[in-house]
Amino acid sequence: MDVDKCVELHNKILKHGWLHSGKTIEDLEQNCQTWFNQHGDQAEAVSKLLSPNLIAFLKRAYGIHCDGAHSFFYYVGGLAGPVNIQEQMEILNLVCEEEGKTQCVLLYMMNCDFGSHPVGLIYDQEEDTAIMCVDLDDIDTIQNGRTPWFPLKTVLEAWLDMIEQGKVVAIPEAPVMEKPWTLAPYSPKILQDTVDLFNALVREIESRLPEGSTGTGDDSSPFIEEATLDTSNPQRGFAYHFAQGAKRPQFRYIAPGLEIAISSDDTAQRFASLRSDAGFEMSPLLLFRAVDNGAPCMAPASGNECPFGYPFNGVDKYPAGLYLSCRSSSSNNSFEDASILVLPFRIGARGYARKSDGARFGESTQDERVRSSDTFSDVYQPGYQPFTNGHNVRLFCVLENWLGMVQRGDWKVDANGVMGGIDEWKKADTEESWEKYTIPPTW
């Protein structure tokens, strides 16, 4: 563990939340205590279970000694107390004693409105790594020997980045359980960064169009028509503003076999009408439609296999392509910029395709034995997320991957845009190319 850096990051997050909740620096100084000072004899008693690195961290990491209504971060209430550490190690069966040492401890306690049996951030003292365990049901996944854990510094950096990106915001009026934190569906910075990245991708492709080519697109028409956006996202959130800021390309294909539609009729937004009936503020929005030899491709499965769940799984046929995910009005884990690539065929059974957590497509991460299978909506998906509660991959990450593909020359360009056709995505399940279709773990 990089003790100095972890202490710096922890205390910076704590201070940010306190000051942005409307309290003063004087109040912070009066209410702050290190973990060992706050817990006194109990801390000393449990210290025999803790590694020297963890002890050094807890001797300098501050907590808030108040009425319990102040959370350290959106997902976690604060550092686990000595009693919680001992109880949770027994409950979670995380006591791996060898020569009197305890390997894993609960370091930060989950806020209790996440999961039916919330846990928190677990720290491996031998490996100096950590991982978020949102719910008791996740234990088998994080202990399967395949799901990666990360240095505590990396986890704290991810949390701080969420604050700096405006994804997690401290405000005086936040809900009680996460006070003072709230999770923004998106932020102005996230929106602008995503728009800028899309426009950079468009410019990169345009710079590679054959000399004299004028493209096949029509930049006078909107990226997505406003009537379509108002039906799918009437509150005019991320989808609306992204479509307003994105430059309509002068070519047809933004990625292999994924086209920018010419009109709202072509986009076939099959899910929009189901939004309001089920309490959704945003229905799945098709951004780029999959086509094969000029003809639209449909997703290979609906019903229970539909990646959007109820009520959208009641649609029998819907286009394949890249979608912005749906958003429920009651969700405490809203990511309006989350996306899903729906392929018109299944891949993964060859065993090369991977999610960000290293899991093979279709495998059960709770099983000891790895058995991959064909799926149609797992490309780019994160799998088990080590820093947050689970959600689909952010659009920014997908566009960043596409930009790299074009810049490196992995994807070629002709007068119509990116070449290769929809079958190009089958390379995600090949020994030579699977890594190019995988996004590194992030929040």
WONORCOR-V160524 format. One record per run of one state. SS is the DSSP state (H for helix, E for strand, - for the rest). FROM is the first residue (numbers start at 1). TO is the last residue. If there is no record, write none. Layout:
((SS,FROM,TO) (SS,FROM,TO))
This chain:
((-,1,2) (H,3,20) (-,21,24) (H,25,31) (E,32,34) (H,35,49) (-,50,51) (H,52,58) (-,59,61) (E,62,64) (-,65,75) (E,76,79) (-,80,81) (H,82,91) (-,92,97) (E,98,98) (-,99,100) (E,101,101) (-,102,103) (E,104,110) (-,111,117) (E,118,124) (-,125,128) (E,129,135) (H,136,142) (-,143,149) (E,150,150) (-,151,151) (H,152,164) (-,165,167) (E,168,170) (-,171,175) (H,176,178) (-,179,180) (E,181,183) (-,184,187) (H,188,206) (-,207,225) (H,226,232) (-,233,237) (H,238,245) (-,246,252) (E,253,255) (-,256,257) (E,258,259) (-,260,263) (H,264,267) (-,268,271) (H,272,274) (-,275,275) (H,276,278) (-,279,279) (E,280,282) (-,283,284) (E,285,292) (-,293,294) (E,295,296) (-,297,297) (E,298,298) (-,299,302) (H,303,305) (-,306,311) (H,312,314) (-,315,318) (E,319,319) (-,320,320) (E,321,324) (-,325,326) (E,327,328) (-,329,337) (E,338,342) (-,343,346) (E,347,347) (-,348,353) (E,354,354) (-,355,359) (E,360,360) (-,361,374) (E,375,375) (-,376,393) (E,394,394) (H,395,408) (-,409,412) (E,413,414) (-,415,416) (E,417,418) (-,419,421) (H,422,429) (-,430,433) (H,434,437) (-,438,443))
